[in-house]
Amino acid sequence: MIESMDVRHVPGADAFSEPNTAPARRARCAHCHGPFGMIRRRRSGRQFCSVACMDGYDDALRETVRAKARWYDLIDRLRARNT
């Protein structure tokens, strides 16, 4: 039986003896996924490496919204036609 005061050294169990082996997560651009330079641009909770990436992200987002709107419009027209 192990007593409550029994302290034994288990190899590899000491959390302070091993260096942190997990790779550091680096922040990346929300559009091109590239590393940041000296300046980060931020918009709506996202970070960008350049103004061009901000504009490209906005264009891609607008196109996604337009595509969804076209699908919803098609669904509405088909529902109106079937009733």
MOQUI-V196574 format. One record per run of one state. SS is the DSSP state (@ for helix, = for strand, . for the rest). FROM is the first residue (numbers start at 0). TO is the last residue. If there is no record, write none. Layout:
ss=SS from=FROM to=TO
ss=SS from=FROM to=TO
This chain:
ss=. from=0 to=26
ss== from=27 to=27
ss=. from=28 to=33
ss== from=34 to=34
ss=. from=35 to=39
ss== from=40 to=42
ss=. from=43 to=44
ss== from=45 to=47
ss=. from=48 to=49
ss=@ from=50 to=81
ss=. from=82 to=82
